[in-house]
Amino acid sequence: MEDFVRKLRERKAIAAGTEKDAAAQHQKGRLTARERIELLFDPDSFNEIDTLVTPRYESYMGGKGSRFGDGVVTGFGLINGRQVFAAAQDASVMGGSLGEMHANKIVKAMRMALSYGCPFVALNDSGGARIQEGVDSLGGYARIFDANCEASGVIPQLSVILGPCAGGAVYSPGLTDFIFMTENSYMFITGPEVVRSVMQEQVSQEELGGGRIHATESGVAHFLSRDDQECLLKVRELLSYLPSNNMSDPPYVPPRDDPERRCPELEELVPVDPQKPYDVREVIASIVDDGRFLEVHELWAQNMVVGFARLDGYVVGLVANQPIHLAGTIDIKASIKATHFIRICDAYNIPIITLQDVPGFLPGTSQEYGGIIRNGARLIYAYSEATVPKLMLILRKSYGGAYCVMSSKGLRGDLLYAWPNAELAVMGAAGAVNILFRNEVKAAEDPKARSRELVSEYQEKFNNPYVAAARGLIDDVIEPRDSRRVLVRALHVTLSKRDRHLPKKHGISPM
């Protein structure tokens, strides 16, 4: 009994962390593992498990083997009133390095989350594999990867990088649905020293794999925050849009915003001139409940906008071309971004609303050599495979193959609408006239005037939504101000699609 009490007291002392360890963390602008847990979960709701676990090879720990928990805090609690499991690596214990028992704790929490149908959040802050444990630590990473794959597409998995995450450790976040990073965190396969010695490249940790690099250049990070506090609040916000598992619906929130509200501002936000840019996020804010939109991958592939919002209280996923970046064309990065997001929505029963204003795929050798055909095909596959409600609204341009790949009728889009000034065609009128009537224009007394005349005729006959509506390729032509109420009504009728709530359809594989 005395020994048990002694162990409990020792555990509590260790759980609090030493003043020195806590001070070191705060100097780096980072919170301790338990401070992060307290901030992430609803007050007084977290229940820790496996608190007495110790490293298997205590003799290699330099006297630190008696520190219970083995460098990671695991357990469950409430986030926004719903059960969530989590694992928070504790950098104050052996640098948060991963050993056999450390990995076992994480895997146990993950499998419990999977068994009970709860989201899982991993708070990463680790020096990597525990060298003292050799291959046992590597085997631990493999078990974590396997658990990630088993849970993929069944329960939401979120990775939060709040410190170092290097080597094999990066692949667990890479297998999860969303990755959050802070500006003072970093991820890379090999560190600057190895890069310097092998590749003769001089690069810092931040330049190689800092949060901003992964949010803007690689696209590895879906969200970037200034510090731990902002990051964890954003995790809570994202979870408010996700269901607990793939057999549940996303959380419904009774709306304050009138579902019949008109949006006259849309007639001013989107210029009639197809050459003039605008910010599609303003269109989204006008249509969705209370203008609230959680953008995913905000800083990467900015010619495509994706994210979550609510429409009459129901969670929806938005996919939209962004005319202020690359004129809203679809390139490799945009294809990857939209594909991953669509598969997330489909796995977790979230209806998809597509806002189209796209002149086509981005041309050029860099795109062709980089595999735009393969990546564009992935986007097609994702839209075709998705069984959730698929609504689409054409705001302005919808040209060529880009029309086909974004939720068209041919890809089993449910209800499709267009604004009166929308242009649906193989290409723009000027390009079409240049190909079809080149000789006629050259032979005219005034080629420029004849070209303008032919462009106007082509525009009137072919480049308008009424031709597509007459052939059933879109369901209706609507006024911009009616966009919200039309989409709300369309959402209500399509929510009853009969091919939803299937057993696990697929995992969210890296794209």
Salt bridges, closest charged atoms under 4 A:
ASP3 OD1 - ARG6 NH2 2.50
GLU10 OE1 - ARG6 NH1 3.48
ASP21 OD2 - ARG67 NH2 3.64
GLU35 OE1 - HIS26 NE2 3.17
ASP42 OD1 - ARG236 NH1 2.97
GLU48 OE2 - ARG34 NH2 2.91
ASP50 OD1 - LYS108 NZ 3.06
ASP70 OD1 - ARG130 NH1 2.77
GLU100 OE1 - ARG56 NH1 3.00
ASP125 OD1 - ARG30 NH2 2.90
ASP125 OD2 - ARG36 NH1 2.99
GLU133 OE2 - ARG130 NH1 3.04
ASP146 OD2 - ARG111 NH2 3.36
GLU150 OE1 - ARG111 NH1 2.33
GLU183 OE2 - ARG212 NH2 2.76
GLU193 OE2 - ARG196 NH1 2.79
ASP228 OD2 - ARG36 NE 2.87
GLU230 OE1 - ARG226 NH1 2.88
ASP249 OD1 - ARG500 NH2 3.02
ASP249 OD1 - HIS501 NE2 3.33
ASP257 OD1 - ARG261 NE 2.82
ASP257 OD1 - ARG484 NH2 3.95
GLU260 OE1 - ARG485 NH1 3.91
GLU260 OE1 - ARG489 NH2 2.65
GLU267 OE2 - ARG481 NE 2.83
ASP279 OD1 - ARG281 NE 3.25
ASP289 OD1 - ARG484 NH1 2.93
ASP290 OD2 - ARG256 NH2 3.79
GLU295 OE1 - ARG281 NH1 3.32
ASP312 OD2 - HIS492 NE2 2.66
ASP346 OD1 - LYS505 NZ 3.29
ASP346 OD2 - HIS506 NE2 3.44
ASP357 OD2 - ARG396 NE 3.01
ASP357 OD1 - LYS397 NZ 3.25
GLU385 OE1 - ARG343 NH1 2.61
ASP414 OD2 - LYS497 NZ 3.17
GLU440 OE2 - ARG450 NH2 2.36
GLU453 OE2 - ARG450 NH1 2.81
ASP475 OD2 - LYS409 NZ 2.90
ASP482 OD1 - ARG262 NE 3.15
ASP482 OD1 - ARG485 NE 3.28
